[in-house]
């Protein structure tokens, strides 16, 4: 028997699934469009024309150094997101990107004790990653 009460949960689930299918790829795409840098690691950016200005939105998250006229070294300083704008001599944007700074999770272990979280860096022996742990617990 098809009653209105029996079809409501099915209709709600159908709408929820459709919305998830519609918006989930956009969230993944937005994360993939960001330039990724690991904390305390450097990433070299080779450009096609000389740089005049380098602007970092939040210097606590990332830092940029001009190695030469066409090479920028981007370093992740802390967890978070910021943006990078690189301008040429005429003030035109060569690069205008969002940056995501995260931890290189390949050699880490997280220890949860009630509501506290500790991050251990295991390279090769596991040691407490002080800056990572304090930043991680502050963002929770």
N, CA, C and O atoms as a MOPAC input file, in Angstrom:
PM7 MOZYME 1SCF
protein

 N      0.85200 1    -1.16800 1     0.00000 1
 C      0.00000 1     0.00000 1     0.00000 1
 C      0.90100 1     1.23600 1     0.00000 1
 O      1.88000 1     1.30100 1     0.74300 1
 N      0.56500 1     2.20100 1    -0.83000 1
 C      1.34900 1     3.42400 1    -0.95400 1
 C      0.63700 1     4.56500 1    -0.24100 1
 O     -0.24700 1     5.20400 1    -0.81300 1
 N      1.01700 1     4.81900 1     0.99500 1
 C      0.39700 1     5.89600 1     1.75700 1
 C      1.32700 1     7.09600 1     1.75500 1
 O      2.53100 1     6.93900 1     1.55400 1
 N      0.79300 1     8.29500 1     1.97400 1
 C      1.63700 1     9.48800 1     1.99300 1
 C      2.74700 1     9.40500 1     3.03900 1
 O      3.84900 1     9.89700 1     2.79900 1
 N      2.47700 1     8.78800 1     4.20000 1
 C      3.50800 1     8.68200 1     5.23600 1
 C      4.62900 1     7.75000 1     4.80900 1
 O      5.78600 1     7.98400 1     5.15700 1
 N      4.31500 1     6.70400 1     4.06500 1
 C      5.32600 1     5.74400 1     3.63300 1
 C      6.22000 1     6.32300 1     2.54400 1
 O      7.38800 1     5.94600 1     2.44700 1
 N      5.70300 1     7.21800 1     1.73300 1
 C      6.49300 1     7.77000 1     0.63400 1
 C      7.32700 1     8.98100 1     1.04300 1
 O      8.26100 1     9.33900 1     0.32700 1
 N      7.01900 1     9.62600 1     2.17400 1
 C      7.78600 1    10.80200 1     2.60300 1
 C      9.26200 1    10.49400 1     2.84500 1
 O     10.11700 1    11.21400 1     2.32900 1
 N      9.59800 1     9.43900 1     3.61800 1
 C     11.02300 1     9.15300 1     3.82500 1
 C     11.74900 1     8.85200 1     2.51400 1
 O     12.90100 1     9.24800 1     2.33900 1
 N     11.08900 1     8.16300 1     1.60600 1
 C     11.70200 1     7.85000 1     0.32100 1
 C     11.94000 1     9.13200 1    -0.46800 1
 O     12.99300 1     9.29700 1    -1.08400 1
 N     10.97800 1    10.03000 1    -0.45100 1
 C     11.12600 1    11.29500 1    -1.16900 1
 C     12.24100 1    12.14100 1    -0.56600 1
 O     13.01900 1    12.75500 1    -1.29600 1
 N     12.32100 1    12.17400 1     0.75400 1
 C     13.36900 1    12.94900 1     1.42600 1
 C     14.74000 1    12.37600 1     1.09600 1
 O     15.67100 1    13.12500 1     0.80100 1
 N     14.87100 1    11.04800 1     1.14300 1
 C     16.14800 1    10.41600 1     0.81200 1
 C     16.53000 1    10.65500 1    -0.64100 1
 O     17.70600 1    10.85300 1    -0.94900 1
 N     15.55700 1    10.63900 1    -1.52800 1
 C     15.82700 1    10.88800 1    -2.93800 1
 C     16.33200 1    12.30800 1    -3.15200 1
 O     17.29300 1    12.52000 1    -3.89200 1
 N     15.69800 1    13.27400 1    -2.51500 1
 C     16.12600 1    14.67500 1    -2.62900 1
 C     17.51300 1    14.85500 1    -2.01700 1
 O     18.35500 1    15.54900 1    -2.58800 1
 N     17.75600 1    14.24000 1    -0.86700 1
 C     19.06700 1    14.34900 1    -0.21200 1
 C     20.15900 1    13.75200 1    -1.08800 1
 O     21.23800 1    14.33100 1    -1.21000 1
 N     19.89300 1    12.60200 1    -1.69800 1
 C     20.87700 1    11.97000 1    -2.57700 1
 C     21.14900 1    12.83700 1    -3.80100 1
 O     22.29300 1    12.95000 1    -4.24300 1
 N     20.10500 1    13.44500 1    -4.34400 1
 C     20.28300 1    14.31800 1    -5.50500 1
 C     21.11900 1    15.54300 1    -5.14900 1
 O     21.99100 1    15.94500 1    -5.91900 1
 N     20.85800 1    16.13900 1    -3.98700 1
 C     21.64300 1    17.30100 1    -3.55800 1
 C     23.09800 1    16.92500 1    -3.30600 1
 O     24.00500 1    17.67500 1    -3.66800 1
 N     23.32200 1    15.78200 1    -2.69500 1
 C     24.68300 1    15.31700 1    -2.44800 1
 C     25.41700 1    15.09500 1    -3.76600 1
 O     26.57300 1    15.49200 1    -3.91200 1
 N     24.75300 1    14.46600 1    -4.71300 1
 C     25.36700 1    14.22100 1    -6.01600 1
 C     25.66500 1    15.52600 1    -6.74500 1
 O     26.62200 1    15.60500 1    -7.51500 1
 N     24.85800 1    16.53600 1    -6.50500 1
 C     25.04000 1    17.82100 1    -7.16400 1
 C     26.19100 1    18.62000 1    -6.56700 1
 O     26.98400 1    19.20400 1    -7.30500 1
 N     26.29400 1    18.65400 1    -5.23000 1
 C     27.26400 1    19.53300 1    -4.57700 1
 C     28.57600 1    18.85900 1    -4.18400 1
 O     29.58400 1    19.55700 1    -4.06800 1
 N     28.62100 1    17.56700 1    -3.97600 1
 C     29.85100 1    16.89000 1    -3.54900 1
 C     30.98700 1    17.04900 1    -4.55600 1
 O     32.11000 1    17.33600 1    -4.13900 1
 N     30.75600 1    16.87700 1    -5.86100 1
 C     31.86500 1    17.06000 1    -6.80200 1
 C     32.44000 1    18.47700 1    -6.77300 1
 O     33.64000 1    18.65400 1    -6.98400 1
 N     31.61000 1    19.48200 1    -6.51800 1
 C     32.10100 1    20.86000 1    -6.46700 1
 C     32.99800 1    21.08200 1    -5.26100 1
 O     33.97900 1    21.81900 1    -5.35600 1
 N     32.68500 1    20.46200 1    -4.13100 1
 C     33.53000 1    20.58900 1    -2.94200 1
 C     34.87700 1    19.92800 1    -3.17900 1
 O     35.91200 1    20.47400 1    -2.79700 1
 N     34.87300 1    18.75500 1    -3.80700 1
 C     36.12700 1    18.06600 1    -4.11900 1
 C     36.91900 1    18.87300 1    -5.13200 1
 O     38.13500 1    19.00900 1    -4.99800 1
 N     36.25100 1    19.41100 1    -6.14200 1
 C     36.92000 1    20.20900 1    -7.16100 1
 C     37.54300 1    21.45600 1    -6.54800 1
 O     38.65500 1    21.82700 1    -6.92400 1
 N     36.86200 1    22.11100 1    -5.61500 1
 C     37.40200 1    23.31100 1    -4.97100 1
 C     38.66700 1    22.98400 1    -4.19400 1
 O     39.62400 1    23.75900 1    -4.22100 1
 N     38.68800 1    21.84900 1    -3.50400 1
 C     39.88500 1    21.45000 1    -2.75700 1
 C     41.02400 1    21.11500 1    -3.70700 1
 O     42.18200 1    21.40000 1    -3.40200 1
 N     40.71500 1    20.51000 1    -4.86100 1
 C     41.75100 1    20.15300 1    -5.82300 1
 C     42.30900 1    21.37600 1    -6.53600 1
 O     43.45200 1    21.34300 1    -6.99400 1
 N     41.53700 1    22.45400 1    -6.64400 1
 C     41.99600 1    23.65300 1    -7.32900 1
 C     42.98700 1    24.45600 1    -6.49600 1
 O     43.68300 1    25.31800 1    -7.03400 1
 N     43.06600 1    24.19100 1    -5.20100 1
 C     44.00700 1    24.90300 1    -4.34700 1
 C     45.40700 1    24.34800 1    -4.53100 1
 O     45.59700 1    23.14900 1    -4.73800 1
 N     46.38100 1    25.23900 1    -4.45200 1
 C     47.76700 1    24.81500 1    -4.45600 1
 C     48.06400 1    24.25000 1    -3.07200 1
 O     47.78100 1    24.89500 1    -2.06200 1
 N     48.63000 1    23.05400 1    -3.02200 1
 C     48.90100 1    22.40000 1    -1.73900 1
 C     50.38000 1    22.48700 1    -1.40100 1
 O     51.24300 1    22.26700 1    -2.25000 1
 N     50.65400 1    22.81300 1    -0.13400 1
 C     52.02000 1    22.86000 1     0.38300 1
 C     51.98300 1    22.21100 1     1.75800 1
 O     51.06300 1    22.45500 1     2.53900 1
 N     52.98400 1    21.38400 1     2.05600 1
 C     53.06900 1    20.79400 1     3.38900 1
 C     53.73400 1    21.77000 1     4.34400 1
 O     54.59600 1    22.55500 1     3.94900 1
 N     53.32700 1    21.71200 1     5.59600 1
 C     53.91400 1    22.56800 1     6.62000 1
 C     55.40500 1    22.25100 1     6.75000 1
 O     55.80500 1    21.08800 1     6.78600 1
 N     56.21700 1    23.30700 1     6.82000 1
 C     57.67700 1    23.21800 1     6.93600 1
 C     58.33700 1    22.60000 1     5.70900 1
 O     59.47000 1    22.12700 1     5.79500 1
 N     57.65300 1    22.59600 1     4.57300 1
 C     58.22700 1    22.12700 1     3.31500 1
 C     58.21300 1    23.28100 1     2.32000 1
 O     57.40100 1    24.20000 1     2.43000 1
 N     59.11500 1    23.22200 1     1.35300 1
 C     59.19000 1    24.24900 1     0.31800 1
 C     58.67000 1    23.68900 1    -1.00200 1
 O     58.78900 1    22.49700 1    -1.28300 1
 N     58.09600 1    24.57400 1    -1.79700 1
 C     57.63100 1    24.21900 1    -3.13400 1
 C     58.13800 1    25.28500 1    -4.09200 1
 O     57.94700 1    26.47700 1    -3.85000 1
 N     58.78100 1    24.87000 1    -5.17500 1
 C     59.36200 1    25.79500 1    -6.14400 1
 C     58.34400 1    26.07200 1    -7.24100 1
 O     57.76500 1    25.15100 1    -7.81600 1
 N     58.13400 1    27.35300 1    -7.52200 1
 C     57.24000 1    27.77400 1    -8.60200 1
 C     58.07800 1    28.43300 1    -9.68800 1
 O     58.69700 1    29.47200 1    -9.45500 1
 N     58.10100 1    27.83500 1   -10.87100 1
 C     58.79600 1    28.40400 1   -12.02500 1
 C     57.76500 1    29.17300 1   -12.84200 1
 O     56.70100 1    28.65100 1   -13.17200 1
 N     58.09500 1    30.41700 1   -13.16300 1
 C     57.15800 1    31.28500 1   -13.87200 1
 C     57.66300 1    31.57900 1   -15.27900 1
 O     58.85300 1    31.44200 1   -15.56300 1
 N     56.74300 1    31.98500 1   -16.16100 1
 C     57.12200 1    32.24300 1   -17.54600 1
 C     57.60900 1    33.66600 1   -17.80000 1
 O     58.15200 1    33.95000 1   -18.86800 1
 N     57.42400 1    34.56300 1   -16.83400 1
 C     57.93200 1    35.93300 1   -16.99200 1
 C     58.40500 1    36.46900 1   -15.64300 1
 O     58.02400 1    35.94400 1   -14.59700 1
 N     59.23300 1    37.51300 1   -15.66500 1
 C     59.81400 1    38.03500 1   -14.42100 1
 C     58.76600 1    38.57700 1   -13.44800 1
 O     57.72700 1    39.10400 1   -13.84600 1
 N     59.07700 1    38.42600 1   -12.16800 1
 C     58.20100 1    38.83000 1   -11.07300 1
 C     58.57700 1    40.22400 1   -10.59900 1
 O     59.75700 1    40.56100 1   -10.50600 1
 N     57.55700 1    41.04000 1   -10.29700 1
 C     57.80000 1    42.35200 1    -9.71300 1
 C     57.39800 1    42.37400 1    -8.24200 1
 O     58.12700 1    42.90400 1    -7.40400 1
 N     56.22000 1    41.79000 1    -7.92200 1
 C     55.73100 1    41.75900 1    -6.54000 1
 C     55.16100 1    40.38900 1    -6.21100 1
 O     54.56100 1    39.71900 1    -7.05100 1
 N     55.37100 1    39.99300 1    -4.94900 1
 C     54.80100 1    38.74700 1    -4.43100 1
 C     54.00400 1    39.10100 1    -3.18500 1
 O     54.52600 1    39.72500 1    -2.26100 1
 N     52.74000 1    38.70300 1    -3.16500 1
 C     51.85000 1    39.03300 1    -2.05000 1
 C     51.27500 1    37.73700 1    -1.48500 1
 O     50.70500 1    36.92500 1    -2.21500 1
 N     51.43400 1    37.55600 1    -0.16900 1
 C     50.83600 1    36.42200 1     0.54800 1
 C     49.74900 1    36.99100 1     1.44400 1
 O     49.99800 1    37.93100 1     2.19900 1
 N     48.55600 1    36.43700 1     1.37100 1
 C     47.44000 1    36.93100 1     2.17900 1
 C     47.68400 1    36.83400 1     3.66700 1
 O     47.42900 1    37.79500 1     4.39300 1
 N     48.16900 1    35.70300 1     4.14200 1
 C     48.42700 1    35.49800 1     5.57000 1
 C     49.81700 1    34.89500 1     5.71800 1
 O     50.01200 1    33.70500 1     5.47200 1
 N     50.77600 1    35.71200 1     6.11900 1
 C     52.16500 1    35.26000 1     6.21900 1
 C     52.38500 1    34.29000 1     7.37500 1
 O     53.45400 1    33.68600 1     7.46400 1
 N     51.40400 1    34.12400 1     8.26200 1
 C     51.52300 1    33.10900 1     9.31000 1
 C     51.29200 1    31.70600 1     8.74400 1
 O     51.74600 1    30.72000 1     9.32600 1
 N     50.59100 1    31.61300 1     7.61900 1
 C     50.27100 1    30.32700 1     7.00800 1
 C     51.33500 1    29.91100 1     5.99200 1
 O     51.75300 1    28.75300 1     5.97600 1
 N     51.77700 1    30.84300 1     5.14700 1
 C     52.77000 1    30.52800 1     4.11600 1
 C     53.69900 1    31.71400 1     3.91700 1
 O     53.37300 1    32.84900 1     4.26300 1
 N     54.85900 1    31.42200 1     3.35400 1
 C     55.86100 1    32.44300 1     3.08600 1
 C     56.35900 1    32.24100 1     1.66000 1
 O     56.45500 1    31.10700 1     1.19000 1
 N     56.67300 1    33.32400 1     0.97700 1
 C     57.20300 1    33.23700 1    -0.38100 1
 C     58.51100 1    34.00600 1    -0.45800 1
 O     58.62900 1    35.11500 1     0.06300 1
 N     59.48900 1    33.40000 1    -1.11400 1
 C     60.79800 1    34.01400 1    -1.29700 1
 C     61.10000 1    34.04500 1    -2.78500 1
 O     60.85800 1    33.06600 1    -3.49100 1
 N     61.62600 1    35.16100 1    -3.26200 1
 C     62.01400 1    35.27400 1    -4.66200 1
 C     63.43400 1    34.72500 1    -4.79200 1
 O     64.38100 1    35.32600 1    -4.28300 1
 N     63.58600 1    33.58600 1    -5.47200 1
 C     64.90500 1    32.98400 1    -5.67700 1
 C     65.63000 1    33.67600 1    -6.82300 1
 O     66.82400 1    33.96100 1    -6.72200 1
 N     64.91900 1    33.94500 1    -7.90900 1
 C     65.41700 1    34.75800 1    -9.01700 1
 C     64.20500 1    35.35900 1    -9.71400 1
 O     63.07900 1    35.17900 1    -9.25000 1
 N     64.41300 1    36.06200 1   -10.80900 1
 C     63.32800 1    36.81100 1   -11.45400 1
 C     62.14400 1    35.94000 1   -11.87500 1
 O     61.02000 1    36.43400 1   -11.96900 1
 N     62.38200 1    34.65000 1   -12.12800 1
 C     61.30600 1    33.77200 1   -12.59100 1
 C     61.06600 1    32.57100 1   -11.67400 1
 O     60.38600 1    31.62100 1   -12.06100 1
 N     61.62100 1    32.61300 1   -10.46200 1
 C     61.47300 1    31.48300 1    -9.53900 1
 C     61.07000 1    31.96600 1    -8.15700 1
 O     61.72600 1    32.82900 1    -7.57300 1
 N     59.98300 1    31.40200 1    -7.63800 1
 C     59.48700 1    31.70900 1    -6.29400 1
 C     59.54200 1    30.42300 1    -5.47500 1
 O     59.20200 1    29.34800 1    -5.96900 1
 N     59.97100 1    30.54100 1    -4.22400 1
 C     59.96100 1    29.39800 1    -3.31500 1
 C     58.87400 1    29.65300 1    -2.27800 1
 O     58.93400 1    30.62400 1    -1.52500 1
 N     57.89300 1    28.78000 1    -2.24900 1
 C     56.75300 1    28.88600 1    -1.34600 1
 C     56.95400 1    27.89600 1    -0.20700 1
 O     57.21300 1    26.71700 1    -0.45200 1
 N     56.83800 1    28.36200 1     1.04600 1
 C     57.04900 1    27.51500 1     2.21700 1
 C     55.81000 1    27.52500 1     3.10200 1
 O     55.28800 1    28.58700 1     3.44300 1
 N     55.34700 1    26.34000 1     3.46800 1
 C     54.22000 1    26.22300 1     4.39500 1
 C     54.69900 1    26.45900 1     5.81400 1
 O     55.61400 1    25.77900 1     6.28000 1
 N     54.09100 1    27.41700 1     6.50900 1
 C     54.52900 1    27.75600 1     7.86300 1
 C     53.60100 1    27.22200 1     8.93900 1
 O     54.05400 1    26.87400 1    10.02900 1
 N     52.30400 1    27.15200 1     8.64700 1
 C     51.32300 1    26.73100 1     9.63600 1
 C     50.09700 1    26.19200 1     8.91600 1
 O     49.90200 1    26.47800 1     7.73400 1
 N     49.27000 1    25.42000 1     9.60300 1
 C     48.04700 1    24.89400 1     9.01300 1
 C     47.13100 1    26.04300 1     8.59900 1
 O     47.05400 1    27.06400 1     9.28200 1
 N     46.44600 1    25.86700 1     7.48700 1
 C     45.43400 1    26.84100 1     7.09800 1
 C     45.41500 1    27.09700 1     5.60800 1
 O     46.08700 1    26.42300 1     4.82700 1
 N     44.62100 1    28.09500 1     5.23600 1
 C     44.54700 1    28.51000 1     3.83700 1
 C     44.86300 1    29.99000 1     3.74400 1
 O     44.61900 1    30.75400 1     4.67700 1
 N     45.40100 1    30.37400 1     2.62400 1
 C     45.68200 1    31.77100 1     2.33000 1
 C     45.69400 1    31.90700 1     0.81700 1
 O     45.28100 1    30.99100 1     0.10600 1
 N     46.15700 1    33.02800 1     0.32800 1
 C     46.26200 1    33.17200 1    -1.11600 1
 C     47.62600 1    33.74100 1    -1.48700 1
 O     48.30600 1    34.36000 1    -0.66800 1
 N     48.00600 1    33.51600 1    -2.73300 1
 C     49.27000 1    33.98600 1    -3.28300 1
 C     48.96400 1    34.75800 1    -4.55100 1
 O     48.28600 1    34.25300 1    -5.44600 1
 N     49.46500 1    35.99000 1    -4.62700 1
 C     49.32100 1    36.80500 1    -5.82900 1
 C     50.72000 1    37.22100 1    -6.25200 1
 O     51.47900 1    37.77500 1    -5.45700 1
 N     51.05800 1    36.95400 1    -7.50600 1
 C     52.35100 1    37.34700 1    -8.06100 1
 C     52.07700 1    38.26900 1    -9.24100 1
 O     51.33300 1    37.92400 1   -10.15900 1
 N     52.69700 1    39.45700 1    -9.19800 1
 C     52.47800 1    40.47000 1   -10.23200 1
 C     53.73400 1    40.67200 1   -11.06800 1
 O     54.85100 1    40.52800 1   -10.57100 1
 N     53.54300 1    41.00900 1   -12.34900 1
 C     54.67400 1    41.34800 1   -13.21000 1
 C     54.94200 1    42.85200 1   -13.15200 1
 O     54.31200 1    43.56300 1   -12.36800 1
 N     55.86900 1    43.34000 1   -13.97200 1
 C     56.25900 1    44.75900 1   -13.97200 1
 C     55.08400 1    45.69100 1   -14.25200 1
 O     55.04100 1    46.80900 1   -13.73600 1
 N     54.12800 1    45.23700 1   -15.06700 1
 C     52.97700 1    46.06800 1   -15.43700 1
 C     51.82500 1    45.96200 1   -14.44600 1
 O     50.78600 1    46.59200 1   -14.64500 1
 N     51.98800 1    45.18500 1   -13.39100 1
 C     50.93000 1    45.02000 1   -12.39800 1
 C     49.91600 1    43.95300 1   -12.75400 1
 O     48.88700 1    43.83200 1   -12.09000 1
 N     50.19100 1    43.17500 1   -13.79600 1
 C     49.29700 1    42.08700 1   -14.19000 1
 C     49.57900 1    40.85000 1   -13.33900 1
 O     50.72900 1    40.55900 1   -13.01400 1
 N     48.53100 1    40.13700 1   -12.98900 1
 C     48.68500 1    38.93500 1   -12.16000 1
 C     49.24000 1    37.78500 1   -12.99600 1
 O     48.63600 1    37.36500 1   -13.98300 1
 N     50.40600 1    37.28600 1   -12.57800 1
 C     50.97800 1    36.08500 1   -13.18300 1
 C     50.34400 1    34.86600 1   -12.51400 1
 O     49.98900 1    33.89000 1   -13.17400 1
 N     50.21000 1    34.94500 1   -11.19300 1
 C     49.60700 1    33.87700 1   -10.39000 1
 C     48.62500 1    34.51300 1    -9.42300 1
 O     48.92400 1    35.54400 1    -8.82100 1
 N     47.46700 1    33.91300 1    -9.27000 1
 C     46.48100 1    34.31600 1    -8.26800 1
 C     45.80300 1    33.02900 1    -7.80100 1
 O     44.78800 1    32.61100 1    -8.35700 1
 N     46.37500 1    32.41400 1    -6.78200 1
 C     45.95400 1    31.08400 1    -6.34900 1
 C     45.65900 1    31.03500 1    -4.86200 1
 O     46.23900 1    31.78600 1    -4.07800 1
 N     44.75400 1    30.14600 1    -4.48100 1
 C     44.54000 1    29.82700 1    -3.06600 1
 C     45.53600 1    28.74800 1    -2.68100 1
 O     45.85200 1    27.86600 1    -3.48000 1
 N     46.03000 1    28.82500 1    -1.44900 1
 C     47.02600 1    27.87600 1    -0.95700 1
 C     46.46000 1    27.16300 1     0.26200 1
 O     45.88600 1    27.79000 1     1.15200 1
 N     46.62900 1    25.85600 1     0.29100 1
 C     46.25000 1    25.04600 1     1.44100 1
 C     47.52600 1    24.47700 1     2.04200 1
 O     48.24700 1    23.72900 1     1.38300 1
 N     47.80500 1    24.83000 1     3.29600 1
 C     48.96700 1    24.29000 1     4.00000 1
 C     48.46300 1    23.22500 1     4.96500 1
 O     47.61400 1    23.48700 1     5.81700 1
 N     49.00300 1    22.02200 1     4.81500 1
 C     48.59200 1    20.90300 1     5.65800 1
 C     49.81900 1    20.10300 1     6.06800 1
 O     50.93200 1    20.37100 1     5.61600 1
 N     49.60300 1    19.13900 1     6.91300 1
 C     50.69400 1    18.29400 1     7.39200 1
 C     50.91100 1    17.14900 1     6.40700 1
 O     49.96300 1    16.65500 1     5.79600 1
 N     52.15100 1    16.73800 1     6.26100 1
 C     52.47300 1    15.54500 1     5.48600 1
 C     52.14700 1    14.35600 1     6.38200 1
 O     52.94100 1    13.98600 1     7.24600 1
 N     50.98600 1    13.76600 1     6.17200 1
 C     50.47300 1    12.74300 1     7.08000 1
 C     51.11800 1    11.37800 1     6.89000 1
 O     50.77800 1    10.43100 1     7.59900 1
 N     52.03800 1    11.26400 1     5.94700 1
 C     52.66500 1     9.97800 1     5.68100 1
 C     53.43900 1     9.42100 1     6.85600 1
 O     53.51000 1     8.20200 1     7.00900 1
 N     54.01900 1    10.26000 1     7.68700 1
 C     54.85200 1     9.79900 1     8.79700 1
 C     54.34000 1    10.30000 1    10.13900 1
 O     55.13400 1    10.60900 1    11.02800 1
 N     53.02900 1    10.38400 1    10.29400 1
 C     52.48300 1    10.87000 1    11.55700 1
 C     51.50800 1     9.86400 1    12.15300 1
 O     50.92600 1     9.02900 1    11.46200 1
 N     51.35800 1     9.98300 1    13.45900 1
 C     50.38000 1     9.18700 1    14.19900 1
 C     49.61900 1    10.15200 1    15.09100 1
 O     50.22100 1    11.00600 1    15.74200 1
 N     48.30700 1    10.02400 1    15.12500 1
 C     47.48400 1    10.84600 1    16.01600 1
 C     47.04100 1     9.99400 1    17.19200 1
 O     46.57500 1     8.86700 1    17.02000 1
 N     47.19300 1    10.54700 1    18.39100 1
 C     46.77600 1     9.85500 1    19.60800 1
 C     45.64900 1    10.67300 1    20.22800 1
 O     45.83100 1    11.84600 1    20.55200 1
 N     44.48700 1    10.05100 1    20.39100 1
 C     43.32900 1    10.71900 1    20.97900 1
 C     43.13500 1    10.21100 1    22.39900 1
 O     43.11200 1     9.00500 1    22.64500 1
 N     42.99700 1    11.14800 1    23.32800 1
 C     42.73600 1    10.80000 1    24.72300 1
 C     41.61400 1    11.71500 1    25.18500 1
 O     41.83600 1    12.89500 1    25.45700 1
 N     40.42500 1    11.17500 1    25.27200 1
 C     39.19800 1    11.92700 1    25.53200 1
 C     39.08000 1    13.02800 1    24.47800 1
 O     38.93800 1    12.71300 1    23.29700 1
 N     39.13300 1    14.29500 1    24.85700 1
 C     38.98800 1    15.36100 1    23.86400 1
 C     40.32700 1    15.90700 1    23.38500 1
 O     40.35900 1    16.74900 1    22.48800 1
 N     41.42200 1    15.44900 1    23.95700 1
 C     42.74900 1    15.94100 1    23.57100 1
 C     43.29600 1    15.11800 1    22.40700 1
 O     43.04500 1    13.91700 1    22.30200 1
 N     44.04200 1    15.78500 1    21.54300 1
 C     44.67100 1    15.11100 1    20.41200 1
 C     46.15100 1    15.45600 1    20.39800 1
 O     46.52200 1    16.62100 1    20.54600 1
 N     46.98400 1    14.46100 1    20.22300 1
 C     48.42200 1    14.64600 1    20.12600 1
 C     48.87400 1    14.10000 1    18.78300 1
 O     48.44100 1    13.02400 1    18.36900 1
 N     49.74100 1    14.83400 1    18.10200 1
 C     50.28900 1    14.38300 1    16.83200 1
 C     51.74300 1    14.00000 1    17.05900 1
 O     52.53400 1    14.78500 1    17.58200 1
 N     52.07900 1    12.78300 1    16.65700 1
 C     53.45400 1    12.31000 1    16.75600 1
 C     54.05300 1    12.25300 1    15.36000 1
 O     53.43900 1    11.72900 1    14.43000 1
 N     55.24800 1    12.79100 1    15.22100 1
 C     55.97800 1    12.71800 1    13.96800 1
 C     56.91000 1    11.52000 1    14.05400 1
 O     57.77700 1    11.46500 1    14.92700 1
 N     56.73600 1    10.57300 1    13.16200 1
 C     57.48900 1     9.31700 1    13.22500 1
 C     58.47200 1     9.23700 1    12.06200 1
 O     58.18500 1     8.61500 1    11.03900 1
 N     59.63000 1     9.86900 1    12.22500 1
 C     60.62400 1     9.92300 1    11.15500 1
 C     62.02400 1     9.71500 1    11.68800 1
 O     62.69700 1    10.73500 1    11.83600 1
 N     62.54900 1     8.58300 1    11.99000 1
 C     61.89000 1     7.27900 1    12.05000 1
 C     61.29900 1     6.99400 1    13.42000 1
 O     60.40200 1     6.15800 1    13.53100 1
 N     61.77600 1     7.67000 1    14.48000 1
 C     61.22900 1     7.44000 1    15.82100 1
 C     60.10500 1     8.42600 1    16.08700 1
 O     60.18800 1     9.58800 1    15.68900 1
 N     59.06300 1     7.97100 1    16.75400 1
 C     57.91800 1     8.84000 1    17.02600 1
 C     58.23400 1     9.81800 1    18.15100 1
 O     58.60600 1     9.42500 1    19.25700 1
 N     58.07400 1    11.10700 1    17.84000 1
 C     58.26800 1    12.17900 1    18.81100 1
 C     57.09000 1    13.12200 1    18.70800 1
 O     56.47000 1    13.25000 1    17.65200 1
 N     56.79100 1    13.77700 1    19.80400 1
 C     55.68300 1    14.73000 1    19.82500 1
 C     56.01300 1    15.90400 1    18.90200 1
 O     57.08400 1    16.50400 1    19.00000 1
 N     55.10000 1    16.21400 1    18.02900 1
 C     55.25700 1    17.34700 1    17.11900 1
 C     54.61600 1    18.54700 1    17.79600 1
 O     53.42700 1    18.80000 1    17.60300 1
 N     55.37600 1    19.28600 1    18.58300 1
 C     54.84100 1    20.34400 1    19.45000 1
 C     54.00100 1    21.36100 1    18.69300 1
 O     52.84800 1    21.60200 1    19.05200 1
 N     54.56100 1    21.95600 1    17.65600 1
 C     53.82700 1    22.99800 1    16.94400 1
 C     52.59500 1    22.42300 1    16.26800 1
 O     51.53800 1    23.05300 1    16.26100 1
 N     52.72300 1    21.23300 1    15.70100 1
 C     51.59000 1    20.60500 1    15.03800 1
 C     50.49700 1    20.27100 1    16.03500 1
 O     49.31700 1    20.47600 1    15.75100 1
 N     50.87200 1    19.76100 1    17.19500 1
 C     49.87100 1    19.36400 1    18.19300 1
 C     49.14100 1    20.57000 1    18.74400 1
 O     47.92200 1    20.53000 1    18.90900 1
 N     49.86300 1    21.64500 1    19.03200 1
 C     49.20300 1    22.82100 1    19.59700 1
 C     48.29500 1    23.47900 1    18.57500 1
 O     47.21700 1    23.96400 1    18.92100 1
 N     48.72200 1    23.50200 1    17.31300 1
 C     47.88900 1    24.08800 1    16.26900 1
 C     46.67000 1    23.22100 1    16.01100 1
 O     45.56500 1    23.73200 1    15.82800 1
 N     46.87200 1    21.90400 1    15.99500 1
 C     45.75800 1    20.99500 1    15.72200 1
 C     44.70700 1    21.07000 1    16.80800 1
 O     43.51300 1    21.08700 1    16.50700 1
 N     45.12300 1    21.11600 1    18.07600 1
 C     44.12600 1    21.16000 1    19.14400 1
 C     43.44200 1    22.51100 1    19.20500 1
 O     42.29400 1    22.60200 1    19.64000 1
 N     44.12600 1    23.56500 1    18.77500 1
 C     43.50300 1    24.88800 1    18.76600 1
 C     42.44300 1    24.99400 1    17.68600 1
 O     41.49100 1    25.76200 1    17.82100 1
 N     42.60000 1    24.22100 1    16.60300 1
 C     41.62900 1    24.31100 1    15.51900 1
 C     40.45500 1    23.37600 1    15.70600 1
 O     39.48400 1    23.46400 1    14.95500 1
 N     40.50900 1    22.48300 1    16.68000 1
 C     39.39600 1    21.53900 1    16.90700 1
 C     38.23500 1    22.18800 1    17.58400 1
 O     37.22700 1    21.53200 1    17.84400 1

